[in-house]
Amino acid sequence: MMQANSFSTARLLSVSSIVGMAALTCALSAASVSAGEILYKCEGLEEKSPQTSIAVKMYQGYGGWFFREGDMENMYELSAETLDAFKDVNDALRHRGIHLILVPMLPRGIAGAQFIPNGGILSDMFYDPAFSAEQFRAMVQSLRDVGIDAVDITKIKDTEPDFDWNAYYLKRDIHWTPEGAKVVAKALAEKISGLAGDITDTVEFKTELTGKAAPIRFNMGKALNEICQEKIPTESVTGYSTKRNVDNLDALLTEGDTPGRELVHVVGTSFTDERMDFNFNGFLREALKHDVSGFSIAGGGLTQSIYGWTQNANGLAKKPEILVWEYSDLQSVLRSVDYVDETIVPAIVGDCDGKLKLAEKTFDETDTVDLDLPALVGKASDHYLAYTFTNKALTGFQSSYSYANGPAKNVSFENPSRVSGLAKLYQALPGGTRNAPVHVRLEIEGAAKSAGSVKLCRYPERIFQNAATSN
């Protein structure tokens, strides 16, 4: 199976080697050089921050800005394994008639380049925001080259010069502002309109300022106040509210009488979670003139929301035309590449029947499920297991795959911590070995039991194939 090696990070680890790169320093964009001011007393920030509650190194920038180490990546190269995993998701969605739009968030170091101190020469690294932007664009292009429709926010930045990109992100938090969300939603709506063709069932949405300041109390500010010698003030955003226009009583009475076009679903993180104060989906509804269904989960990382969406009766089952998949932490791809290919992909393909169902077994209330696997034609990784449970409160599982000649392989799985009520489990059979497994045992953890069924499924033929880029 795939190795989790999706990003390489170019860092210069000694100041002496950095100083020797005067020519490169001169090539920095003017925006990355500032005669700004350090506002807060945070002595020892870089050394102490890895021991804080967020356990990452942080740097103080000019004008009240703070940056995590990961905000200032110089390289965004995606490994072949990562591209394959995203491509498999894209192919599985296309098989279900759904067009994927991947939206990786703009790195904070690029958006806040002019607030990075000392021209990007830091105590233990060198950061070049202009070079970083080029590498980010190359990363997006590598996704497009394998047929994935991916949004490049750096290009939105280039085409929206009137927008104050210094206000795209919060200064002391990792999140964007509602104004940053709005500019991306507007560009995304234009892309969706081009893909969807004539949207006849348009409706008017209106966004207004609520006038209420919403304090932003996330982990970065908490961590800063664990170590800084003066209190770091909490930031706030001005709230927005987007509501559907109802011009008259007749429109109100007929609203919802006939099901509309299921056009766009959004999965992602706190950036696009409707319970947060950034109003991304509201801005998208207004610009698109069409309703949008949101499934994003704050703190859910790359995978929790899309996995929950695959099992939500109002999610994948509704078969939207377009799925927008936002993710904010580029490094989360590194941690999740195997999970994407081995769990998310079969969850999208879903249940099987007919010739694609190779074995099936029902089981009564138990904590252990055994299934003998028939001889497989083709690679083991061309097959997956689909479990259905009556107990919707299961959390953890342990699968043990036995081979005719060789040791067993154990695979652990935990249901997403921020998604409740899941009654299915999908797992691709492990590949990477010459022989296929002959038996699988699933143990339900946490002293829980369930009845249910398990199927051995084969992926549809030619589901995973090269697709022409649509960008």
N, C-alpha and C positions, 0 to 999 in steps of 0.2 A: 504494500500500500504506500501511499505518498509519504514523503518525508516533509515535516513542517519546516521548510527553509525558504520562505517566500520573500524575505526582504534582506538586502545587504545594506549596511550602513557605513558610509565613508566618513571616518573621523580622523583628525590629526591630533594625536594625544600628547604632544609636547609643545609648549609655547615656542621653544627654540626653533622647531621645524616650521611653525606657523610664520614666525617672523621672517624666515627665509623665503617665504612665498609672497614677496612684495608685489610681484607682477600680478598675481591672482587677486591680491587685496585691492589693487588699483582698478581691477575689472568689476568690482562690486557696483551694483546699480546705485544711483544717487539716493534712491529711497531708503537704502539700507544703512546710510550713514547719517547720523544725527548728532547735533550738539545738545541733546536733551539733558534732563536732570533726573537723578535718582531721588525718588520722593520719600522712601521709607527706610528706616533703620532695620536691616535684616542681616546682621553680621553672622557669618558662618552658614548662610543659606545653602550654598552649593554642597557643603560637607554634611550638614545636618538633615537636609530635606529627604534623603533616601530613608531616614529612620522615622519619618512622620507617618500619619495614617494613610497617605496615598502611596508611600514607598517609592517615589520617583525623585530624581534630581531636578531642582528648579533653579532658575536664574532670574534676577531682577532686571527689568529693562527700564527704559526711560518713561517718564510721564505716568508712572503708576502701573505699568505693565509688568506681568510676570509670565515666564515661559517655562514649560516643562522641557526636559531634554528631548523628548519625542516630538515636540513642536518644531524642532530645528533639525530635521533630517536633511542630509544632502543628497541621499539616493533613495529611489523608490522602485528599484528593479523588482519585478515579479518573477518568481521562479516558474519553470515549466509546469510543476505540480500545481501551483496556485492558479495559473491560467487554465489548466485542465479542469480544476474543480469548479471555477466560475463558468467555464464553457459547458460543463455537464449540467449545472443548474440552468443555464440558458437553454440548452437543448431539451431538458425535461419540461421546462415551462412552455417552450415552443410546441412540444408534443401535446400539451394541454390547451394549445391555442392562445397562449399568453405571451405578450412581448415584454421582455425585461429591459428596464432602464436602470443601470447601476449609477449611483451618485456618491462617489467618495468625496468627503468633505475637504475643502481647501485647508491646507496646513496653516496653523496660526502664525508660524514664522514667516510665511509669505505675505499673509494679510497684514501682519504687524511689523513688517520689515524695518520701518524707520524707527521703531522703538527698541530694536536690539542694540545693546550698548557696544561701544568700541569697534564699530565697523564689522561686527561678527567675530572678532578675535576674543574668545572667552578663555577662562583659566585653563581649561582642559580640552578645548575643541575649537574648530573654526567653522563658521556657518556662513554660507554665501546664498542669500535668498534668491538672487537671479538664477544661479545655477540650480538651486533647489526647484524653482518653478519650471525650468527646462526639463528636469528629471521627472517631475510630477506629470507634465504633459506627455513625456515619453511613456510613462506608466499607463496613462489613460489610452494612449494610442496602441499600446500592446494589447489591451483589452479589446479595442476595436478591431485589431488585426485578426483576432480569432472569432469575430462575429458578434461580439457583445456590444450593445448600445450603451456607451458610458458617457456621462456628462463631465466636461472639463471646466471646472469653475474658474480656472485661471483665464480661460477665454471669455467667460462672462465678465470677468474683471476688466479685460482689455476692451470689451465692447460697451461698458457702462462707465465711462470716465466721469460722468457727472455725479455718480454715487460716491459718497465719502467712505472709501474702503477702510479708513482708520476706525470706522464705527461698525465694521462687519462683525468683529468679535468683541466680547467683553474683555476688559483689561486684566481682571483678577479672577477669571474663571475660564474654563475651556470652551464654553458655549458661545454660539453666535447670538447676535441681537435680533429682535424682531425685524429690524430694518435689513439685516443681512439675509434673514429668511425670506423676506419679501422679494429681494432682487433675484435670488435663485429661483423662487417659485414662479416669478414672471417669465424667466427664460425657459424653465421647464415646461410651463404651459404652452409656450410657442412650439417647443419640440413635440409635445403630445398632440397638439392640434394638427401639426403636419403629418403625424403618424395616423391619427384617427380619421382623417378625412372630414367629411361634412358632419358636424355635430348638430343634428336638428333639434334635439330635445334640450336646448340651452335654457338656463335659468339665471337670473341675476342675483349675485351676492354682493353685499355691501360691507366693507370693513370700516370700522370707526375706532378711534382712540377711546379707551374706557376712562382715561384720566387717572387711573389708579396705578400707583407704583408697586411693582411686584418685586420684593427682595429676592436676590439670587443667593441661596445658601447651599452651595455644593461643596464637595470635598476639598477643592483647591484652596478656597478661602479658609476653611477650617485648619488645613495643614499649615498654611502660612502663619496663622495665629498661634500655632504650637511652638514656633521657633523665633519669630520676629520680635525685636525688642520694643516695638510700638504696635498698637492695634491697627490691623489692616482693615479699613472700612468695607462693609458689605456693599456690593453694587446692586442696583435695581434696574429693571426695565419698565418702560411704560406699556401698559397692557393694551392689546388690540382685541376686538371682537368682530367676527365675521358672521353675518346672518343672511339668510335668504330673504330677498325682497318679496313681499306679497302685496301686489298692487291693489287688489280688491278682494271682496269677500268670496267671490266665486273661485278665485285662484286658491284661496285658503281652504275652501271646502273640497276642492278636487285634488289638492296636493296629496300624493301618495296613493291615489285610487288605482293608478296603473303603474306597474313597475317600470322604472326608467332604465336607460342603458347603463350596464355595469362597466364603467369605463376605466377607472383608475383606483387601484389599491396602493397604499403606502406602507412599507415595513421599514423599520430602522431603529434608531436610538432616541435618546432624549431630545435631540435636535428636532425630530419630527413627531414626537409624542404629543398627542392633542391635550394631554393633561398638563403639559408644561406651558410656559408663558410666551413662547416664540411664534405661535400662530402660523406655522408653515402651511398646514393643510388649509387653513382659512384663506390665506393669500392665494394658494393654488386654486381653490374653488372660485374665488373672485376673478382671477385672471383667465381661468379656463371656461368660466360660465357653465360649470357642471359640478355635480356633487362628487366628492372624493371620500373613500372609506379608509380610515386610518387604523393601523395595527401596530404601530411602533411602541417600543417599551423602553422607558428610561432605565438605564443600567443594564440593559439586556444584551449589550455587546453586538457582535456581528450576527449571531445566529438565533437568539431566543425568539425574537418577534417573527421571523420568517418560519421557524419551526412551529410556533403557535398558530400562525396564519394557515399552515397546511392542514390543520385539524379543526379550524374554526368553521362552524356552519355558515358564517357570513364572510368567510375568507376564500380560500381556494375553491370551495364547493360552489361559489357564485360565479366562477370562471370570468374574472375581469379581463378586459382586453389588454390592459397594461399593468405591470407591477413595477413600482418605483422602489428600489432597494437602496436606502441611504445607510452609509456607515461612516462613523466619525473617527475611529481609531484605526489607523493604517496597520499598526502592529497587531491588531486583533486578528487580521488575516493570517498572520504567522502562527498564532495559537490555534486557529480553527480550521485549517485547510483540510485535515483528515475528516473532521466532523461534517464539514460541508459535503464532501463527496460520499461519505459512508452513511450519513443519516438524512441530511436535507434533501439530497437528490432522490432517494427512494421514497421519501415522504411526499415529494411533489408528484412522482409517478403514481403513487397510491396503490390501491387494492388491485388484485389481479384475478382473472378468471379464464376459463377456456384453456387454450393451449399454453397460456402463460402461467397457469397454476400447475406446478409440478408435484406438490404434496400439500396435504392439509390435515390438521388434527385439532379436535376440540378437547378442552380439558376442564375438569371441575375445579372447585375451590382448592387452590394449592399454592405453594411458594416455589415450586420447581417444575419446569416444563421441559420434557425431553422430546426430541424429534430426530428420527433417523432420516438421513438425507439420501435420496436416490443418486445413482451415477449421473453426473452432469455432463452435458455436451457444451464444449467451449470453456471459457475461463470461469473460475469461481466468482470473480467480481462482476460477472454478467448477471448475477442472481442476487436476490435479497429476501429477507424475512419480513413478513408483515404480521405483527401480533395485534390482537384486539382483546381488551380487558373489560370486565364488568366493573371493576374497582377503578374509579377515576381519581384516586388519591395516591397512586403509586409514585415513588420518587426515584429509587435507584434500582439498577439491574446489573447482573454479572452474567455474561455469556461465555461459555466454554466450548470451543470448537475442537472436536477430536478428529484425528487423521488416522488412516489405516496403518501408515508407517511413519510415525513421527510424534513428537510431543503435542499436547493440546495447546491451543492459543486462547488466552483469556482477554475479553473485551469488557470494560466497564462503561456504563452509561447512566447518566442522571438526567431526569426530566428537567427542563428549564425551571429555575427557581422562581422566576417571575411570571410563569404561566401555570394556571391551575386547570384542573378538570380534563387533563389529557387521558385518553382511553386507548391510544394506539402507540405502537413502537415499531419503527422501521430500522433495519440494519442490513447493510450490504454484506454479503459473505466476504470474509477476508481473502484478499489476493496475495500476490507476492510469494507463493509457494508453488512447487511443481504439481502437487496433487491437491485435489479439492477435499474439503472436510466431508466426513461420512456421518457425523452426528453432532448435534448442538444441544446443549443444556442451558436453559435460562433460569437463573435464580433471582427471585424477587427479594430485594433487600428491605431492611427496616421492619422485620417481623410482620410483613403484610402478606396477604393472600388474595388471589383473584381467580375467577373462572374466565373462560374466553376461548380463543382459537388462535392458531398460527398457520400461516401459509408460506410455502417456499415459492417465490415468484421469479420469473425470468423477465428481464427488461425487454420491451418490444424491439423487434429487429430494426436496425438502422436508426434507432432513436438518437444515438450520439454520433453526430457527423459534422463535418465542416459546414459552416453557414456563411453566406455572403454578408459582409458588413453592411449595416444599414445607416452608417453615420456619414 
